[in-house]
Structures are given as structure tokens and as C-alpha cells.
Amino acid sequence: MMDGMRRAGKTLVGRIVIGLLFGILILSFAIWGIEDMIRNVGQTSVARVGKTEISQVAYRDAYQNELQTLSRRVRRAITNDEARALGLERQVLGKMLSEAALDQRVRELGLAISDDAIVKAITTDPVFQTNGQFDRFKFNELIRSSGFTEQNFIRQQRAVYLRQQLAEAVAGAMPAPAILRDAVHRYQTETRSGEYIVLSAAQAGEIPTPDEAALKTFFEQRKASFRAPEFRKVNLLVATPADVASGMVIADAEAQAAYDRDRSRFGQPERRSVQQIVFPTVDEAKAAADKIKAGATFESVAEERKLSARDTDLGLVTREAILDPKVAEAAFALPAGGVSDAIAGQFGGVVVKVGDVQPANVKPFAEVAAQIKAEIALSRARTALQDLHDRIEDQRASARSLADIAKDQKLTLRAIDGLDRAGRDKGEKPVDLPEREGLLRSVFASDVGVDNEAIGTRDGGWVWFEIAGIEPSRDRTLDEVRAAVAAQWKEDEISGRLAARAAEIVKRVDGGTPLATIAAELGLELRTATGVRRAGADGGLPQAAVAQLFGTRVGGTAAAVGATGLERYVIKVTGAEVPQLLSVQQEAQQLDDQIRVALGDDILSAYVARLQSDMGVYVNEAGLRQAVGGGS
């Protein structure tokens, strides 16, 4: 375009035309003003902290990542409306605002981190390791699945580590107040002892059979609890990779080829002790390599650069554990004890030295052939399953029923005659369902005739369903549930009598009658519980009784519900002990660490809030809604 304008400007007519164009452009600025040209600056951002803007693109990416993570966790697609109800969009925004405030403060303070430190932090991260060694394949897969390139991931990690550096400076060395530590220690470690008796249905006395009037009154008062649930007739079509793979035959030659491509999976890959010195430029690395060739040692060059062994040592590593491919290639081409020429690495010039070499030790093909064939079959099944999914979806788009589709695709249709919201049949027995929670939720959110989305299974399969009929919830008659009503009436009578009996015993014990005497009167065993802690039903006590044991003063008595409503515990607290906490104990150090982390989090939250207050926070609500698809 610029070349065309220059050529046009060489002629008189061209100069006149260009002059007119620019005249119109200048006139438009004069008429409309230039404010509108800059007024929309920042309108593509969802928020701003100080001078740091959060763009719609960055927010949308972060929001979608969180939405996908949540969907994977619940194993079904989460809609924007559901995510909004959970407060996801505000959670993501809050996190990004905090990070933006910390990032701006990092820049103001001039904090930095070296390339070597970033590489070391990544390669020593357990997330990217296999058997304690950095796994290059795993690293690539994880960052790719998260939507990162290697360069973008390293840039993002640099920001993370710098934020951590700032956070450590602000709240990383919090002391644990002794009074707080003692209180937490008491709560966690206090043990109590008590004696108790257990009242069962036998202590409630003879329960008469209710007459018709009493039973009818009881039923009318609790009619809702005897209501028949809604039942749905459901047709299911299930296809999983294992189903498809089970009929596949994999040839030995194909398995052998897969084995040959990646032998390191089936044993110990080659490992080498590697040291490296990183230089700002390749020329400096070349000068150092020449110096080593002339007789200097690798260690003396490192000392000249004031690098310790810890700074240069990568450890005993596999090829995949070395982040920089060029460095890895050079390190695994050298003999033991060899030093490389200058390498143009990702983060500057590099010179590498190799120490010990541990050769690879791989299992023979015969030992792993079955495993490889199963993996190939499963992988092929996933591809075949996707084709099957597409064929089924095409047929569903033609309004065909699942029964017809099952016949065409030679699949088994499963018909469930009655299914309630709890996943039980009409006999109140649990029904075996794939992806149980997600399927039940979807089934009861659908209706007859609705074209439902297929549900993905955890192993990569699919579940299609259709509602064949709905039997609404209804009130049952007394005759339908007479036995259940009579049983519930009896349980309520027993529970009420036991509660009154337990209260009476508590009053007697508090009045001075030993619990042992009352136990003998009732023909009950006087039991003891010792060393009981708050967290757990130790000493044979259910959780409600444990709570009463700790909620009652030493020497006091209390009653508690047992494991069922047909039991009551009467407990007398006989002792309480708190073990001494010595500052030299490992337990004390762990407790201090827990308290420091909790206090540090609180202080860091307050620090970020103050940063945001000082810097100023602006949220573009319209931009936020637009970023998550909520309109403008």
C-alpha cells in the first residue's frame, strides 16, 4: 500500500488525489474530534489494578481453564449459568486481581530470577518427574494440555516464582505465637476418659401395638416421609474403550514396532551425571571451552565464574530430564568424563561435562508384549469409539430412537423400568449405573422426548440415555405402607422413651448416685473409655458421644444419641489430659509450621488487599460479562 502511494505521488494527478484523501481525513478529525480514537482504550480489559490491565483474552483463557477443570472434576459439562451460580467468574477475577497487584509490586521492586533458577525449578518440580527424574515427555504433554507453549509456560512460571519471592518476603517467616500454639495443641491432643452405659430398645419397656386411630394419626402427621418418589423409565446405550478393545487382535509385528519406538518405557533409561555452566553469550561459552581444551579444568572455569558445585550440577539425569534439547543432545553424545564444545542453548551459551554413565536396562519384548497389545487396542478403540460416537449422533439427529440405533450398531440397549433420584429401583435396591452421579443428575433434569447430550465416562467412553416414561411422585395410602408406618411408629416410641430414661439417669448421677449402681439396677455393663480424642470415635464411642465427652466438664454427666436412634449413651467424664508440648519435639515443629502457614496466608491476603487499595482497582462489568459470554 505504501509503495502504491509513493508511486502515485510521482504524478500530478496522484498528488492531487492523495492530498484530497488526507484533507478529508484531517477534516473528519476536526469534525468528530480525536477523543473517540482513544476513548475505547482499556474497553477490551475486564479489570485494572494500578497500571496493570487484565485483558478480556487473558481473563477468558483463565476462566475457561477453571471451567474445564471443574467440568473434569464433576465429570460433566458445566454451563456458564451453573458456573456463575457457583461464583466461578468472581473467583477467577479475584485471583487475577491478586496476581496483577503482586506482579506490579514485583516490577516496582525490581525483583528478578535467573534463567538457571527457572530451569532448575521446573526440572525439579515433582509434577514433571517420573521415578524421581525429570520427564520431558510428561512435561510437554502437561503444558500442551494446559494450552501453553514451552516459552509461554516458562514466562508464566517466572511470574509465579517472583510472586512467591515477594510473598516469602512479606509473610514467609511468621512466628507462631506460643498462646495460639498451645491452644491448637490442646484441641488436637487432649484426651478424655469416661465411664458409660448404653441404653437399648430393651430398656424402653414393652411397646404396645398401636391401634388404628393412633397409626392413622401418626401417618397423617408424617405423610410426606412415606410419599412414593418419582420414578423414571430410562433407556441406556453405553460404549466404553474397553468394550471396543476387547474384540481387537493386535499382531506381534505391530507390538514389536511400538516396543522398538520407545524401549525406555519398559525399564531403566540411560542416566548420566551432568554438569553445565551457562554463559550470557555463545562467544563466552566458546572461550571457556577453548580454555578447557588448552588444559584448564571444568571446575576451575566454574570457580572463575563464582559458581558452586550446586549451581552447575544437574545430577544423575535421563536425556528427557534436561529441559534444553541441544544441551541434552550434547550431554548424551559425550563419553564419560567428556566436556562439550560451546552449545547455543535456549538461555545462552552452555558448556557441559559428563561424569558417570549408567547404561539403559530394558525388559525384553516377550515380557511386555501383552501390555503393549492392550495399550494399542485401547488407543485404537478410542479412535473407533469416536467414529461410533459420530455415527450414533448422526442417527440421533435423524430422530431415531436408541433402540433402533442399538440394533444398527450391534450394541446392547439397557432398559431400566424404574429409577428414583437416589438411583434405586422400585424395590429400593441400588441400580448399577455408569457415571452414577452425573447420569442421575442429567436423567432427572430431562424429560420424555428430549434429545439429551451424551455423557462422557472417565475412561473415554460415552453414555446415551432417553427418558421412556415418568411416574410422578405421589402420596401413598396407609394400606400401601402400613408395615413401614407401624415400624416407624415403634421406633419413635422407643427413641422417645430412651431419651426420657437417659435424662432421668443423668439427673440421678449428678445427684450423687454412682453410675455403676444404676448399671447394676438395669442389668447393664458399665463400660470405660480412655484416651479418647476429639477427632474420631475412639474408645468404642460414636461421634455424638465423643462430642458430649468433650463438651462436659470433668465429673459431669451427659446423654448422647448412639449409632442409631434406638440407642442412648449416658456418659460420666472421669478425666482429661493434655500431653506436654516440648519445643524440641517434631510434633511441635510441625504444629508451628501449620500455624505459620495459616498466619502467613492471612497476612499475605491483607497485604494484597492493601496493595489493591493503594494502586486502585477498576472492574469493567460489561467487559467481564462479555468475556464469559454473558452479553454486553
KELUMPA-38505 format. One line per 2 residues: their letters; for each residue x, y, z of C-alpha. Coordinates in Angstrom, 1 decimal. Last residue first. Layout:
N
a = X/Y/Z  ...
This chain:
632
sg = -22.6/-6.6/26.9  -23.6/-10.2/26.8
gg = -23.0/-13.0/29.2  -20.4/-14.9/27.2
va = -17.7/-15.0/29.8  -15.7/-12.2/28.3
qr = -18.8/-10.1/27.5  -19.9/-10.2/31.1
lg = -16.5/-9.1/32.3  -16.3/-6.4/29.6
ae = -19.6/-5.0/30.8  -18.5/-5.1/34.4
nv = -15.3/-3.3/33.7  -13.6/-3.6/37.1
yv = -11.3/-0.9/38.4  -8.9/-1.4/41.3
gm = -6.7/1.3/42.8  -3.0/1.0/43.5
ds = -3.2/1.8/47.2  -6.4/-0.3/47.8
ql = -5.1/-3.1/45.6  -1.8/-3.1/47.5
ra = -3.7/-3.1/50.8  -5.8/-6.1/49.8
vy = -2.6/-7.9/48.6  -1.0/-7.3/52.0
as = -4.2/-8.5/53.9  -4.2/-11.7/51.9
li = -0.5/-12.1/52.5  -1.1/-11.7/56.2
dd = -3.8/-14.3/56.3  -1.8/-16.7/54.3
gl = 1.2/-16.2/56.5  -0.9/-16.8/59.6
av = -2.1/-20.2/58.2  1.4/-21.2/57.0
ri = 2.9/-20.1/60.3  0.3/-22.1/62.2
qd = 0.9/-25.3/60.2  4.7/-24.9/60.5
dl = 4.5/-24.3/64.3  2.4/-27.5/64.6
qq = 5.0/-29.4/62.6  7.8/-28.1/64.8
ae = 5.8/-29.0/68.0  5.2/-32.5/66.6
qq = 8.9/-32.9/65.9  9.6/-32.3/69.6
vs = 12.2/-29.7/70.5  9.6/-27.1/71.6
ll = 8.2/-29.5/74.1  4.4/-30.0/74.2
qp = 3.2/-31.6/77.4  0.4/-34.1/76.9
ve = -3.2/-32.8/77.7  -5.2/-35.0/80.0
ag = -8.9/-35.1/80.9  -10.6/-37.4/83.4
tv = -13.8/-39.1/84.7  -16.5/-37.7/82.4
ki = -19.7/-39.6/83.1  -21.5/-40.8/80.0
vy = -25.1/-42.0/79.4  -25.4/-43.3/75.9
re = -28.7/-43.7/74.1  -29.6/-46.3/71.4
lg = -32.6/-46.8/69.2  -32.0/-43.6/67.2
ta = -28.9/-45.3/65.7  -25.1/-45.0/66.4
gv = -26.0/-43.7/69.8  -27.6/-40.4/70.8
aa = -26.0/-38.7/73.7  -26.6/-38.2/77.4
at = -24.4/-36.2/79.8  -22.6/-36.5/83.2
gg = -20.2/-34.1/84.9  -17.0/-35.1/86.8
vr = -14.7/-33.4/84.3  -16.8/-30.8/82.5
tg = -19.0/-31.8/79.5  -18.5/-30.8/75.9
fl = -15.6/-33.2/75.4  -17.5/-36.3/76.4
qa = -20.6/-34.9/74.7  -18.8/-34.6/71.3
va = -17.4/-38.2/71.8  -21.0/-39.4/72.4
aq = -22.2/-37.8/69.1  -19.2/-39.4/67.3
pl = -19.9/-43.0/68.4  -18.0/-44.3/71.4
gg = -16.0/-47.6/71.3  -12.9/-46.0/72.8
da = -12.1/-43.9/69.8  -14.9/-42.4/67.6
ga = -12.7/-39.9/65.8  -11.2/-36.4/66.0
rr = -12.0/-35.2/69.5  -9.6/-37.7/71.2
vg = -10.5/-40.6/73.5  -7.6/-41.9/75.6
ta = -9.8/-44.0/77.8  -13.4/-45.3/77.5
tr = -15.0/-47.3/80.3  -18.0/-49.6/80.3
le = -20.5/-50.4/83.0  -22.4/-53.4/81.7
lg = -26.2/-53.3/82.1  -28.5/-55.2/84.4
le = -30.6/-52.1/85.0  -30.0/-52.0/88.7
aa = -26.3/-52.9/88.2  -25.9/-50.0/85.7
it = -27.6/-47.6/88.1  -25.1/-48.6/90.8
al = -22.1/-48.3/88.5  -23.3/-44.8/87.5
pt = -22.8/-43.8/91.1  -25.8/-41.9/92.6
gg = -24.8/-38.4/93.7  -27.4/-36.0/92.4
dv = -25.5/-35.6/89.1  -25.8/-39.4/88.7
rk = -29.6/-39.2/89.4  -30.2/-36.4/86.9
vi = -28.2/-38.1/84.2  -30.3/-41.3/84.8
ea = -33.5/-39.3/84.3  -32.3/-37.8/81.1
ar = -31.3/-41.3/79.8  -34.8/-42.6/80.6
aa = -36.5/-39.7/78.8  -34.3/-40.1/75.7
lr = -34.9/-43.9/75.8  -38.7/-43.4/76.0
gs = -38.7/-41.0/73.0  -36.4/-43.3/70.9
ie = -38.6/-46.4/71.7  -41.8/-44.6/70.7
de = -40.2/-43.2/67.5  -39.0/-46.7/66.6
kw = -42.5/-48.2/67.2  -44.2/-45.5/65.0
qa = -41.6/-46.1/62.3  -42.3/-49.9/62.3
av = -46.1/-49.3/62.2  -45.7/-46.8/59.3
aa = -43.4/-49.3/57.4  -46.0/-52.1/57.8
rv = -48.9/-49.9/56.8  -47.2/-48.6/53.7
ed = -49.8/-49.4/51.0  -52.7/-49.5/53.4
lt = -51.9/-46.0/54.7  -52.2/-44.7/51.2
rd = -49.2/-43.4/49.3  -48.9/-39.8/48.3
rs = -47.4/-39.4/44.8  -44.2/-38.8/42.9
pe = -44.8/-38.9/39.2  -44.2/-42.0/37.0
ig = -42.2/-40.7/34.0  -41.6/-42.6/30.8
ai = -39.1/-43.6/28.1  -36.5/-41.0/29.1
ef = -33.5/-41.3/26.8  -29.9/-42.0/27.5
wv = -26.5/-42.1/25.8  -23.4/-43.0/27.7
wg = -20.0/-42.5/26.2  -16.5/-43.8/26.7
gd = -13.2/-42.0/27.5  -12.3/-43.9/30.6
rt = -13.9/-41.3/32.9  -17.2/-41.5/31.0
gi = -18.6/-38.8/28.7  -22.3/-38.2/28.9
ae = -24.2/-37.9/25.6  -26.4/-34.8/25.4
nd = -30.1/-35.4/25.6  -32.7/-35.1/22.8
vg = -35.9/-34.6/24.9  -38.9/-36.8/24.1
vd = -39.7/-37.6/27.7  -38.0/-35.2/30.1
sa = -34.5/-34.2/31.3  -33.1/-32.7/34.5
fv = -33.9/-36.0/36.3  -31.8/-38.0/33.8
sr = -29.0/-35.5/33.8  -28.5/-35.6/37.6
ll = -28.8/-39.3/37.7  -26.2/-39.6/34.9
ge = -23.7/-37.3/36.6  -23.9/-39.1/39.9
re = -23.7/-42.6/38.5  -21.1/-42.3/35.8
pl = -22.2/-45.8/34.7  -25.2/-47.1/36.7
dv = -25.7/-50.2/38.9  -29.2/-49.8/40.4
pk = -29.5/-49.6/44.2  -32.4/-51.6/45.7
eg = -35.5/-49.7/46.9  -37.8/-52.4/45.3
kd = -38.9/-49.7/42.8  -35.3/-49.2/41.7
rg = -32.8/-47.1/43.4  -30.5/-44.4/41.9
ar = -31.2/-41.8/44.6  -33.4/-39.8/42.3
dl = -35.6/-42.8/41.5  -35.2/-45.3/38.7
gd = -38.0/-47.5/37.3  -38.1/-49.9/34.3
ia = -34.4/-49.6/33.4  -33.9/-50.6/29.7
rl = -30.4/-51.4/28.6  -29.8/-51.4/24.9
tl = -27.0/-53.7/23.8  -25.0/-52.6/20.7
kq = -24.9/-54.1/17.2  -24.7/-50.6/15.7
dk = -27.9/-50.9/13.7  -29.8/-52.6/16.5
ai = -28.6/-50.1/19.2  -29.6/-47.2/16.9
da = -33.2/-48.6/16.6  -33.5/-48.9/20.4
ls = -31.9/-45.5/21.0  -34.7/-44.0/18.9
ra = -34.1/-42.3/15.6  -34.7/-38.6/15.3
sa = -32.4/-38.1/12.3  -30.0/-36.2/14.6
rq = -29.9/-39.3/16.7  -28.6/-41.2/13.7
de = -25.8/-38.6/13.1  -25.0/-38.7/16.9
ir = -24.7/-42.5/16.7  -22.4/-42.3/13.7
dh = -20.3/-39.6/15.4  -20.0/-41.6/18.7
ld = -19.0/-44.8/16.7  -16.3/-42.8/15.0
ql = -15.1/-41.5/18.4  -15.2/-45.1/19.7
at = -13.1/-46.3/16.8  -10.4/-43.7/17.8
ra = -10.7/-44.7/21.5  -10.6/-48.4/20.5
rs = -7.3/-47.8/18.6  -5.8/-46.5/21.8
la = -7.2/-49.4/23.8  -6.0/-51.9/21.3
ie = -2.5/-50.4/21.2  -2.4/-50.3/25.0
ak = -3.6/-54.0/25.3  -1.0/-55.0/22.7
iq = 1.8/-53.2/24.6  0.8/-54.9/27.9
aa = 0.7/-58.3/26.3  4.1/-57.8/24.7
ve = 5.8/-56.7/27.9  7.8/-59.7/29.0
af = 8.3/-61.0/25.4  9.7/-57.7/24.3
pk = 12.7/-57.9/26.7  12.9/-55.5/29.7
vn = 15.2/-52.6/29.3  18.4/-51.6/31.2
ap = 20.0/-48.4/29.8  23.6/-47.7/30.6
qv = 24.6/-45.7/33.6  27.2/-43.1/32.7
dg = 29.3/-41.3/35.3  30.6/-37.8/34.7
vk = 29.6/-35.7/31.7  30.7/-32.0/31.3
vv = 28.6/-29.4/29.5  29.4/-25.9/28.3
vg = 26.5/-23.6/27.6  25.9/-20.4/25.7
gf = 22.6/-18.6/26.4  19.1/-19.5/27.8
qg = 17.8/-21.7/25.0  21.3/-23.2/24.3
ai = 23.9/-22.4/21.7  26.4/-25.0/22.8
ad = 30.1/-24.4/23.2  32.1/-27.5/22.8
sv = 31.4/-30.4/25.2  33.5/-31.9/28.0
gg = 34.0/-35.6/28.3  34.4/-37.6/31.6
ap = 32.2/-40.4/30.4  31.8/-40.1/26.6
la = 29.8/-37.3/25.1  26.8/-37.7/22.8
fa = 24.3/-37.8/25.7  25.4/-34.4/27.0
ae = 25.4/-32.8/23.6  21.8/-33.9/22.8
av = 20.5/-32.9/26.2  22.1/-29.5/25.9
kp = 20.5/-29.0/22.5  17.1/-30.2/23.7
dl = 17.1/-27.7/26.7  15.0/-29.2/29.5
ia = 17.3/-32.0/30.5  15.2/-34.7/32.2
er = 14.4/-36.3/28.8  18.0/-37.3/28.4
tv = 18.0/-39.0/31.8  19.6/-37.5/34.8
lg = 22.1/-38.1/37.6  22.5/-34.6/39.0
ld = 22.2/-31.3/37.2  25.3/-30.0/38.9
td = 26.4/-26.4/38.0  25.0/-24.3/40.8
ra = 25.3/-27.0/43.4  29.0/-27.4/42.5
sl = 29.5/-23.7/43.3  29.7/-20.9/40.7
kr = 32.0/-17.9/41.2  32.5/-17.5/37.5
ee = 36.2/-18.2/37.9  35.2/-21.2/40.1
av = 33.2/-22.7/37.2  36.2/-22.3/34.9
se = 38.3/-24.1/37.5  35.8/-26.9/37.8
ft = 35.8/-27.6/34.0  39.6/-27.9/34.2
ag = 42.0/-25.8/32.3  44.3/-27.6/29.9
ak = 44.0/-25.9/26.5  40.8/-27.8/25.7
ik = 39.3/-26.3/28.9  40.3/-22.8/27.7
da = 38.8/-23.4/24.3  35.5/-24.4/26.0
aa = 35.6/-21.2/28.1  36.1/-19.1/25.0
ka = 33.3/-20.9/23.2  31.0/-20.3/26.2
ed = 31.8/-16.6/26.1  31.1/-16.5/22.4
vt = 27.8/-18.3/23.0  26.6/-15.5/25.1
pf = 25.4/-14.9/28.7  27.2/-18.1/29.9
vi = 25.7/-21.3/31.4  28.0/-23.8/33.0
qq = 26.7/-27.4/33.0  27.2/-30.6/34.9
vs = 25.8/-34.0/34.0  25.9/-37.3/35.7
rr = 24.3/-39.6/33.1  21.3/-41.9/33.0
ep = 20.3/-44.4/30.3  16.7/-45.5/30.5
qg = 15.6/-48.0/33.2  13.0/-50.4/32.0
fr = 10.0/-50.7/29.8  9.3/-47.1/28.9
sr = 12.9/-46.7/27.6  12.1/-49.1/24.7
dr = 10.0/-46.4/22.9  9.9/-46.9/19.2
dy = 11.2/-50.5/19.4  8.3/-51.5/21.6
aa = 5.7/-50.0/19.2  7.3/-51.9/16.3
qa = 7.2/-55.1/18.3  3.5/-54.6/19.1
ea = 2.8/-54.1/15.4  4.8/-57.2/14.5
da = 3.1/-59.3/17.1  -0.3/-58.5/15.5
iv = -3.1/-56.9/17.6  -6.5/-58.6/17.7
mg = -9.4/-56.4/18.7  -12.6/-57.8/20.3
sa = -12.0/-56.5/23.9  -10.9/-53.1/22.6
vd = -14.5/-51.9/21.8  -15.8/-52.8/25.3
ap = -12.7/-51.5/27.0  -13.0/-48.2/25.1
ta = -16.5/-47.8/26.5  -20.0/-47.8/24.9
vl = -23.2/-47.5/26.9  -26.7/-47.1/25.5
ln = -29.3/-46.5/28.2  -33.1/-46.5/28.1
vk = -34.7/-44.9/31.2  -38.1/-45.3/32.8
rf = -38.3/-42.7/35.5  -39.6/-43.0/39.1
ep = -40.8/-40.1/41.2  -40.7/-41.0/44.9
ar = -43.7/-42.6/46.7  -44.5/-40.5/49.8
fs = -43.9/-42.1/53.2  -41.9/-39.2/54.6
ak = -44.6/-36.7/53.3  -47.4/-38.4/55.3
rq = -45.7/-37.8/58.6  -48.6/-36.2/60.5
ef = -51.1/-38.2/58.5  -49.3/-41.5/59.3
ft = -49.1/-40.8/63.0  -52.8/-40.0/63.1
kl = -53.6/-43.2/61.2  -51.5/-45.3/63.5
aa = -53.0/-43.8/66.6  -56.5/-44.4/65.3
ed = -55.9/-47.9/64.1  -54.5/-49.0/67.4
pt = -50.7/-49.1/68.1  -49.2/-52.4/69.1
pi = -47.8/-51.9/72.6  -44.1/-51.2/73.3
eg = -42.8/-53.2/76.2  -40.0/-51.4/78.0
aq = -37.6/-48.8/76.7  -34.7/-50.5/78.4
aa = -34.8/-53.4/75.9  -34.6/-50.9/73.0
sl = -31.0/-50.1/74.0  -29.5/-48.0/76.7
vi = -25.7/-48.0/76.7  -23.7/-47.3/79.9
ye = -20.7/-45.1/80.4  -17.5/-44.4/82.1
gs = -15.2/-41.7/81.0  -11.7/-40.7/79.9
rt = -10.6/-37.7/77.9  -7.6/-37.0/75.6
et = -6.4/-33.5/74.6  -4.1/-33.7/71.6
qy = -5.7/-31.6/68.9  -7.6/-29.0/71.0
rh = -4.7/-28.7/73.5  -2.1/-28.3/70.7
va = -4.2/-25.7/69.0  -4.5/-23.7/72.2
dr = -0.8/-24.2/73.0  0.2/-23.0/69.5
li = -2.0/-20.0/69.8  -0.5/-19.0/73.2
ap = 3.0/-19.6/71.9  2.6/-17.3/68.9
ap = 3.9/-19.0/65.7  6.5/-16.7/64.1
ma = 5.9/-15.7/60.5  8.9/-16.0/58.3
ga = 7.4/-16.2/54.9  4.8/-13.4/55.2
va = 6.1/-10.4/53.2  9.5/-11.6/52.0
ea = 8.1/-15.1/51.2  5.2/-13.5/49.3
lq = 7.6/-11.4/47.2  9.6/-14.5/46.3
qr = 6.4/-16.4/45.6  5.3/-13.6/43.2
ly = 8.7/-13.9/41.5  8.3/-17.7/41.2
va = 4.8/-17.3/39.6  6.0/-14.6/37.2
rq = 8.9/-16.8/36.1  6.5/-19.8/35.8
qr = 4.3/-17.8/33.3  7.4/-16.9/31.1
if = 8.5/-20.6/31.3  5.0/-21.6/30.2
nq = 4.8/-19.1/27.4  8.2/-20.3/26.0
et = 7.2/-24.0/26.3  3.9/-23.4/24.6
fg = 0.9/-23.4/26.9  -2.7/-24.6/26.5
ss = -2.9/-26.7/29.6  -2.9/-29.9/27.6
ri = 0.3/-28.7/26.0  1.9/-27.9/29.3
le = 1.1/-31.4/30.6  2.1/-33.3/27.5
nf = 5.5/-31.5/27.1  6.4/-32.0/30.7
kf = 5.4/-35.7/30.6  7.6/-36.2/27.5
rd = 10.5/-34.4/29.1  10.3/-36.5/32.3
fq = 12.5/-35.0/35.0  13.7/-37.8/37.3
gn = 12.3/-39.0/40.7  10.6/-42.1/39.2
tq = 8.8/-39.9/36.7  9.0/-36.1/37.2
fv = 7.1/-33.2/35.8  4.7/-32.7/38.8
pd = 7.6/-33.4/41.1  9.2/-30.0/40.2
tt = 12.9/-30.5/40.0  13.1/-29.8/36.3
ia = 11.0/-26.7/36.5  12.8/-25.1/39.5
kv = 16.2/-25.9/37.9  15.2/-24.3/34.6
ia = 13.9/-21.2/36.4  17.0/-20.9/38.6
dd = 19.2/-21.2/35.6  17.3/-18.4/33.8
si = 17.9/-16.1/36.7  15.1/-14.5/38.8
al = 14.2/-10.9/39.1  12.8/-8.3/41.5
gl = 12.9/-4.7/40.5  10.8/-3.5/43.5
er = 8.3/-1.7/41.2  8.2/-4.7/38.9
vr = 7.4/-7.1/41.8  4.7/-4.6/43.0
qd = 3.1/-4.7/39.6  3.1/-8.5/39.6
la = 1.7/-8.7/43.1  -1.2/-6.5/42.2
ae = -1.8/-8.4/38.9  -1.7/-11.7/40.8
sl = -4.3/-10.5/43.3  -6.5/-9.2/40.5
mk = -6.2/-12.5/38.6  -7.3/-14.5/41.7
gl = -10.2/-12.2/42.3  -11.3/-12.4/38.7
vq = -11.2/-16.2/38.7  -13.2/-16.3/41.9
re = -15.6/-13.8/40.5  -16.3/-15.9/37.4
lg = -16.6/-19.0/39.4  -19.3/-17.7/41.8
la = -21.0/-21.1/41.9  -24.2/-19.6/40.4
ra = -22.0/-18.2/37.6  -20.5/-21.6/36.9
ed = -24.0/-23.0/36.7  -25.1/-20.2/34.3
nt = -21.9/-20.7/32.3  -22.7/-24.3/31.8
ia = -20.7/-27.1/33.4  -20.0/-30.1/31.2
rr = -19.8/-33.4/33.1  -17.2/-35.4/35.0
vr = -17.6/-33.4/38.3  -13.8/-32.8/38.4
rs = -13.4/-32.7/34.7  -16.1/-30.0/34.5
lt = -14.4/-28.0/37.3  -11.0/-28.2/35.4
ql = -12.7/-27.2/32.2  -14.4/-24.2/33.9
en = -11.1/-23.2/35.5  -9.3/-23.3/32.1
qy = -12.2/-21.4/30.5  -12.0/-18.6/33.1
ad = -8.2/-18.3/32.7  -8.5/-18.1/28.9
ry = -11.4/-15.6/29.1  -9.5/-13.5/31.6
av = -6.4/-13.4/29.4  -8.5/-12.6/26.3
qs = -10.6/-10.0/28.1  -7.4/-8.2/29.1
ie = -6.3/-7.7/32.7  -4.6/-4.3/32.9
tk = -1.7/-3.4/35.2  -1.2/0.3/35.8
gv = -3.0/0.3/39.2  -5.0/-2.8/39.1
ra = -7.2/-2.9/36.0  -10.2/-5.0/35.1
vs = -12.1/-6.7/32.2  -10.0/-5.1/29.5
tq = -11.1/-4.6/25.9  -12.5/-1.2/27.0
gv = -9.0/-0.2/28.1  -8.6/2.3/25.2
nr = -12.1/2.9/24.0  -11.9/6.7/24.4
im = -8.7/6.9/22.4  -10.0/7.3/18.9
de = -13.3/8.7/20.2  -11.3/11.6/21.7
ig = -9.9/12.5/18.3  -12.6/15.0/17.4
wi = -15.6/14.4/15.2  -15.5/17.5/13.0
af = -11.7/18.3/13.1  -10.8/14.7/12.9
sl = -13.1/14.2/9.9  -11.4/17.3/8.3
il = -8.0/15.7/8.7  -9.2/12.6/7.0
ig = -10.9/14.5/4.2  -7.7/16.5/3.6
fl = -5.6/13.4/3.6  -7.7/11.9/0.8
lg = -7.8/15.2/-1.1  -4.0/15.4/-1.0
iv = -3.6/11.9/-2.1  -5.8/12.5/-5.1
ir = -3.9/15.8/-6.0  -0.5/14.0/-5.7
gv = -1.7/11.2/-7.9  -2.9/13.6/-10.6
lt = 0.4/15.4/-10.6  2.4/12.2/-10.8
kg = 5.2/10.9/-8.5  2.8/10.7/-5.6
ar = 1.1/7.7/-7.2  4.3/5.7/-7.0
rm = 4.7/6.6/-3.3  1.1/5.7/-2.6
gd = 1.5/2.3/-4.3  4.6/1.6/-2.3
mm = 2.8/2.5/0.9  0.0/0.0/0.0
